[in-house]
Amino acid sequence: MGKVIILTHGELAKCLYESTGLFIADREGLEALGLGVDIEGFRMSLRKLVLEDAEKDFLILADLFGGTPFNIAASLIGQAKEQGKNMEVITGVNLPMLLEIVPLIREMPCQELKKIAMEVGTEGIRDLMAELAGER
């Protein structure tokens, strides 16, 4: 079993966590951390979640590539590897990807969860007018 950590600016991480709970009651292995004005506090919280946890496999779902939450996660990859931990980081976190991977957290390594999240996250972007016109 691994851990999936949602990292975003503001309260989005918490909202995605709570929204996932409307569909999936058991969110064991899912964490959420939102960046407010205290960047150092955010950094320390993420360090604790990854580096001080006994878990060895992590999937980080960040909101923006190159954003502060993403950059802080990226800065921890080397230390995680030194501790024998695997840390995957992707961006574009959304509800469809969470709904697909959260039930699988206990069953699959984070590298596999990452593949599913990327596929489902992309497929979750749909154009209603194109759908109605039969273009999909």
Residue pairs with C-beta under 8 A, 6 or more apart in sequence:
1 29
1 55
1 57
1 105
1 106
2 29
2 55
2 56
2 57
2 58
2 59
2 105
2 108
2 109
2 110
2 113
3 29
3 30
3 31
3 49
3 53
3 55
3 57
3 58
3 59
3 105
3 110
4 29
4 30
4 31
4 58
4 59
4 60
4 61
4 101
4 102
4 105
4 110
4 113
5 30
5 31
5 32
5 33
5 46
5 49
5 50
5 58
5 59
5 60
5 61
6 13
6 16
6 17
6 30
6 31
6 32
6 33
6 61
6 93
6 98
7 13
7 33
7 34
7 35
7 46
7 60
7 61
7 62
7 63
7 69
7 70
7 72
7 73
7 93
8 16
8 32
8 33
8 34
8 35
8 62
8 63
8 69
8 93
9 34
9 35
9 63
9 64
9 67
9 68
9 69
10 34
10 35
10 36
11 34
12 34
12 63
13 32
13 33
13 34
13 63
13 93
14 32
14 34
16 32
16 93
16 94
16 95
16 98
17 27
17 30
17 31
17 32
19 95
19 98
20 27
20 30
20 95
20 98
20 99
20 102
21 27
23 99
24 99
24 102
24 103
26 103
27 102
28 105
28 106
29 102
29 105
29 106
30 98
30 102
30 105
31 49
33 42
33 45
33 46
33 49
33 69
35 42
35 68
35 69
36 42
39 68
39 72
42 68
42 69
42 72
43 72
46 72
46 73
46 76
47 76
50 58
50 76
50 80
50 85
50 87
51 76
51 79
51 80
51 83
51 85
55 85
56 84
56 85
56 86
57 85
57 86
57 109
57 110
58 80
58 85
58 86
58 87
58 88
58 110
59 88
59 89
59 90
59 101
59 110
59 113
59 114
59 117
60 73
60 87
60 88
60 89
60 90
61 90
61 91
61 93
61 97
61 98
61 117
62 69
62 70
62 73
62 89
62 90
62 91
62 93
63 69
63 70
63 91
63 92
63 93
64 70
64 91
65 91
65 92
67 91
70 89
70 91
73 87
73 89
74 89
76 87
77 87
77 89
80 86
80 87
81 87
86 109
86 110
86 111
88 110
88 111
88 113
88 114
90 114
90 117
90 118
92 121
93 121
94 121
94 124
95 124
96 120
96 121
96 123
96 124
97 116
97 117
97 118
97 120
97 121
97 124
100 116
100 117
100 120
101 113
101 116
101 117
101 120
104 112
104 113
104 116
105 113
108 116
126 136
127 135
127 136
130 136
